[in-house]
Amino acid sequence: MGHSDDIEADYVETDTERQLRYSRGGQRVTVAQNTEGYAMLAVRAGGEERERYYGFDMALDHAAELLGVEPRELPIPDAAADMGM
């Protein structure tokens, strides 16, 4: 598995979504939820949606798998800590 020191994380809000974005070694994974905060979380990689989850933990597990790291290694910006249902 990888190491958290090579994972970049940022959080942005667009007009329609809250996005927690990760990148590692050229791979980019986004965990997104609508701005109202009640819809399922979408996990995207390479610009394509891979899966949807109700739980933030499950979405992070999938994001970590796509990045080749353990879920606990993913930094979570404070603004994204309340994502999920």
C-alpha positions as CSV (number, residue, x, y, z in Angstrom):
1,M,0.0,0.0,0.0
2,G,0.9,3.6,-0.4
3,H,1.7,6.3,2.1
4,S,-0.4,9.3,3.1
5,D,2.4,11.8,2.6
6,D,2.0,11.5,-1.2
7,I,-1.8,12.1,-1.1
8,E,-3.1,15.5,-1.9
9,A,-6.6,16.4,-0.7
10,D,-8.8,19.5,-1.2
11,Y,-12.4,20.4,-0.7
12,V,-14.4,22.6,-3.0
13,E,-18.0,23.6,-3.4
14,T,-19.5,24.2,-6.8
15,D,-23.0,25.5,-7.6
16,T,-24.3,22.0,-7.4
17,E,-21.9,19.8,-5.4
18,R,-19.6,19.5,-2.5
19,Q,-16.4,17.8,-3.7
20,L,-13.7,16.1,-1.7
21,R,-10.8,15.6,-4.2
22,Y,-7.8,13.4,-3.8
23,S,-4.8,12.9,-6.0
24,R,-1.9,10.5,-5.8
25,G,0.6,9.6,-8.4
26,G,-1.4,11.1,-11.3
27,Q,-4.6,9.3,-10.2
28,R,-7.5,11.6,-9.2
29,V,-10.5,10.5,-7.2
30,T,-13.5,12.6,-6.2
31,V,-16.1,12.0,-3.6
32,A,-19.0,14.2,-4.4
33,Q,-22.4,15.0,-2.8
34,N,-25.1,17.5,-3.8
35,T,-24.9,20.9,-2.1
36,E,-28.1,20.1,-0.1
37,G,-26.2,17.2,1.5
38,Y,-28.9,14.6,1.4
39,A,-28.1,12.6,-1.8
40,M,-25.8,9.6,-2.1
41,L,-22.1,10.2,-2.4
42,A,-20.6,9.6,-5.8
43,V,-17.1,8.2,-6.2
44,R,-15.5,9.2,-9.5
45,A,-12.1,8.3,-11.0
46,G,-10.8,9.5,-14.3
47,G,-13.8,11.7,-14.7
48,E,-16.2,8.7,-14.6
49,E,-18.6,7.8,-11.8
50,R,-17.6,4.4,-10.3
51,E,-20.2,3.9,-7.5
52,R,-22.6,5.6,-5.2
53,Y,-22.8,5.2,-1.4
54,Y,-25.0,6.3,1.4
55,G,-22.1,6.3,3.9
56,F,-19.1,8.5,3.9
57,D,-16.9,5.7,5.3
58,M,-17.9,3.4,2.4
59,A,-17.2,6.1,-0.1
60,L,-13.8,6.8,1.5
61,D,-13.0,3.0,1.4
62,H,-13.6,2.9,-2.3
63,A,-11.6,6.1,-2.9
64,A,-8.7,4.7,-0.9
65,E,-8.8,1.4,-2.9
66,L,-8.7,3.4,-6.2
67,L,-5.7,5.3,-4.9
68,G,-3.9,2.2,-3.5
69,V,-3.9,3.3,0.1
70,E,-5.6,2.4,3.4
71,P,-8.8,4.5,4.1
72,R,-7.2,5.8,7.4
73,E,-4.5,7.4,5.2
74,L,-6.9,9.7,3.5
75,P,-6.8,13.2,4.9
76,I,-10.3,14.7,5.5
77,P,-10.5,18.5,5.4
78,D,-12.7,19.9,8.2
79,A,-15.2,21.3,5.8
80,A,-15.8,17.7,4.4
81,A,-16.1,16.0,7.7
82,D,-19.9,16.0,7.7
83,M,-20.4,14.5,4.2
84,G,-22.7,11.5,3.9
85,M,-26.1,10.7,5.2
